[in-house]
């Protein structure tokens, strides 16, 4: 599968395939997040890696589009969009809700007999096989939801205090929380690719056992790293996270060279 003349896709706004690329890194954000949270990653990645943040509807330049509320429909849409770009080895990185989405895309690709990821990197997310009580945030009143966002400490306080911006952000946040709350784990054949999990040492949302249970989703290698910080430890720790991730991905890059 080769790329001839890439078309612009609102799902992949930053995709500029490089002839030097040996690996494509698809990144999926947390609930309410958008592709811009991965903007600074490019500075820490070698020229051999194409950075491909996925922009979901309802945020960023797609703010006027309707967000998905059913995970199966979202997975189908993402697979359709990334399908032309699976001609070189690729990896998924997802944080929190993004990790669940990346996991489900990996299974969907295998189900459709398409190329599968060379590695799955999950971050700040309990393994899907864990029976956890998912708090219902999607239907909270506006002020209560904003208080919850402040507690999670993943949204800048100046945004939380800006009523106009919050009116724009809340629909996609509610939709994303709905995706998470309605998630139903299905036991399937284990993934063939290695899985690496990252967590924050002070994360109050995801504990060590829940992170470690990702090992039960692959028949390949599993590694677990914990970095300083809370649930949103990836902000400010990009360099450390990417350096650890590249330790696992360099073998894929060299093999493809």
C-alpha positions in Angstrom: 0.0 0.0 0.0 1.7 3.2 -1.2 0.9 6.9 -0.9 0.6 8.6 -4.2 -0.9 12.0 -3.8 -2.2 12.5 -0.3 -5.4 14.4 0.0 -6.1 16.8 2.8 -8.2 15.3 5.5 -9.7 17.3 8.4 -9.0 14.2 10.5 -5.2 14.5 9.8 -4.7 18.2 9.6 -0.9 18.0 10.2 -0.1 15.1 8.0 2.7 15.9 5.6 4.1 12.5 4.6 8.0 12.7 4.4 9.9 10.6 2.0 12.4 9.9 4.8 9.6 8.5 7.1 10.1 4.9 8.3 7.3 5.1 10.9 4.0 6.9 11.2 2.8 7.9 14.7 -0.9 8.4 15.0 -1.9 10.2 18.2 -5.3 10.4 19.9 -6.1 12.9 22.5 -8.0 12.7 25.8 -11.6 13.7 26.2 -12.2 17.2 25.0 -8.6 17.4 23.7 -7.6 18.2 20.1 -4.7 17.6 17.7 -2.9 20.7 18.9 -1.9 19.0 22.2 0.7 17.1 20.2 2.1 20.1 18.4 5.3 20.2 20.5 6.1 16.5 19.9 7.6 17.1 16.5 10.6 18.8 18.1 11.4 15.6 20.0 11.0 13.1 17.1 13.5 12.2 14.4 13.0 12.9 10.7 12.2 9.2 10.3 8.9 9.6 12.1 5.8 11.1 10.7 3.7 12.7 13.5 0.0 12.3 12.7 -2.3 13.7 15.4 -5.9 12.8 14.7 -8.4 15.6 15.0 -11.9 14.4 16.0 -15.0 16.4 15.0 -16.3 19.1 17.4 -13.0 20.7 18.3 -10.2 22.9 16.8 -10.9 23.7 13.1 -13.8 21.2 13.3 -15.6 23.0 16.2 -18.8 23.3 14.2 -19.0 19.6 13.4 -21.0 17.2 15.5 -19.0 15.1 17.9 -19.4 11.3 17.9 -21.4 9.8 20.8 -21.1 6.1 19.6 -17.7 4.6 19.7 -18.3 2.0 17.0 -19.2 4.8 14.5 -16.1 6.8 15.5 -13.8 3.8 15.1 -15.2 3.1 11.6 -14.8 6.7 10.6 -11.2 6.9 11.8 -10.2 3.6 10.1 -11.6 4.9 6.8 -9.5 8.1 7.1 -6.2 6.5 8.0 -6.5 3.6 5.6 -4.5 5.3 2.8 -1.6 5.9 5.2 -0.9 2.5 6.5 1.7 1.7 3.8 4.7 2.0 6.3 4.9 0.7 9.8 2.7 2.7 12.2 2.1 3.1 15.9 -0.8 4.4 17.9 -0.5 6.6 20.9 -3.5 7.5 23.0 -4.0 9.2 26.3 -7.0 8.4 28.5 -10.0 8.1 26.2 -7.6 8.3 23.3 -6.0 5.0 24.6 -9.3 3.2 24.4 -9.9 4.5 20.9 -6.5 3.4 19.8 -7.1 0.0 21.3 -10.4 -0.4 19.5 -8.9 0.8 16.2 -6.2 -1.8 16.5 -8.8 -4.6 16.7 -10.9 -3.1 13.9 -7.9 -3.1 11.5 -7.3 -6.7 12.3 -11.0 -7.6 11.8 -10.9 -5.9 8.4 -7.7 -7.7 7.4 -5.9 -4.3 7.1 -2.3 -3.6 8.3 -2.1 -3.6 12.1 0.0 -1.4 14.3 3.6 -2.3 15.0 3.2 -1.0 18.6 0.4 0.3 20.8 1.2 3.0 23.3 -1.4 3.7 25.9 -1.2 6.5 28.5 -3.3 7.5 31.6 -5.9 4.9 31.0 -7.0 1.8 32.9 -6.8 -1.4 30.8 -10.2 -2.1 29.2 -10.4 -5.5 30.9 -10.7 -3.8 34.3 -14.1 -3.7 35.9 -14.2 -0.1 37.0 -17.1 2.2 37.9 -17.2 4.9 35.3 -18.4 8.2 36.7 -21.2 9.8 34.8 -19.8 13.2 33.7 -21.6 13.7 30.4 -24.9 14.7 31.9 -23.6 16.9 34.8 -25.0 20.5 34.9 -22.6 23.0 33.4 -21.2 24.5 36.5 -20.7 21.1 38.2 -19.0 19.8 35.0 -16.6 22.8 35.0 -15.8 22.2 38.7 -15.0 18.5 37.8 -12.7 19.7 35.0 -10.9 22.0 37.4 -10.4 19.1 39.8 -8.9 16.9 37.0 -6.5 19.8 36.3 -6.3 19.1 32.6 -7.9 22.3 31.3 -6.2 25.7 31.8 -8.0 27.8 34.5 -8.3 30.8 32.2 -10.3 28.6 29.8 -12.5 27.4 32.6 -13.3 30.9 33.5 -14.1 32.0 30.0 -17.8 31.4 29.5 -17.8 31.9 25.7 -15.0 29.3 25.2 -16.6 26.8 27.6 -19.9 27.1 25.6 -17.9 26.0 22.5 -16.0 23.2 24.3 -18.7 21.6 26.5 -20.6 19.8 23.6 -17.4 17.9 22.6 -16.5 17.2 26.2 -19.9 15.8 26.9 -19.8 13.6 23.8 -16.3 12.3 24.7 -17.4 11.5 28.3 -20.4 9.7 26.8 -18.0 7.6 24.7 -16.1 6.6 27.8 -19.1 6.0 30.0 -20.8 3.8 27.5 -17.7 1.8 26.6 -18.3 -2.0 26.7 -15.2 -4.3 26.7 -15.3 -7.3 24.4 -13.0 -10.2 25.0 -11.2 -11.0 21.7 -8.0 -12.6 20.5 -5.0 -10.8 22.0 -3.2 -8.2 20.0 0.0 -9.4 18.3 1.9 -6.1 18.7 3.8 -5.0 21.8 2.0 -2.7 24.2 3.7 0.1 26.3 1.7 1.8 29.0 2.5 5.2 30.7 1.0 6.6 33.9 1.4 9.5 36.2 2.8 8.7 39.7 0.2 11.0 41.3 -2.7 10.1 39.0 -5.8 9.8 41.1 -7.9 8.5 38.2 -5.8 5.4 37.2 -3.8 3.2 39.6 -0.8 1.0 39.0 -2.8 -2.2 38.9 -5.2 -0.8 36.2 -2.2 0.2 34.1 -0.4 -3.1 34.5 -3.5 -5.0 33.3 -2.8 -3.8 29.8 -0.3 -6.7 29.7 -3.3 -9.0 29.4 -4.3 -7.5 26.0 -1.2 -8.6 24.1 0.6 -11.9 23.4 3.7 -9.8 22.7 6.0 -7.7 24.9 4.6 -5.4 27.6 6.3 -2.5 29.3 5.1 -0.1 31.9 6.5 3.3 32.8 5.3 5.9 35.4 6.4 9.5 35.2 6.0 12.3 37.7 2.7 14.1 37.6 -1.1 13.6 37.8 -3.6 12.3 35.2 -2.3 14.9 32.7 1.4 14.1 33.3 2.1 14.2 29.6 1.9 18.0 29.6 5.4 19.2 30.5 6.9 15.7 30.3 6.8 15.3 26.5 10.5 14.9 26.1 10.8 12.2 28.8 7.7 10.3 27.5 8.9 10.4 23.8 12.4 9.4 24.8 11.1 6.3 26.6 8.8 5.6 23.7 11.5 5.8 21.1 13.5 3.2 23.0 10.8 0.8 22.0 10.1 2.2 18.5 13.7 2.5 17.2 13.9 -1.2 16.4 10.9 -0.7 14.1 12.5 2.3 12.4 15.8 0.5 11.9 14.0 -2.6 10.5 12.1 -0.5 8.0 15.3 1.4 6.9 
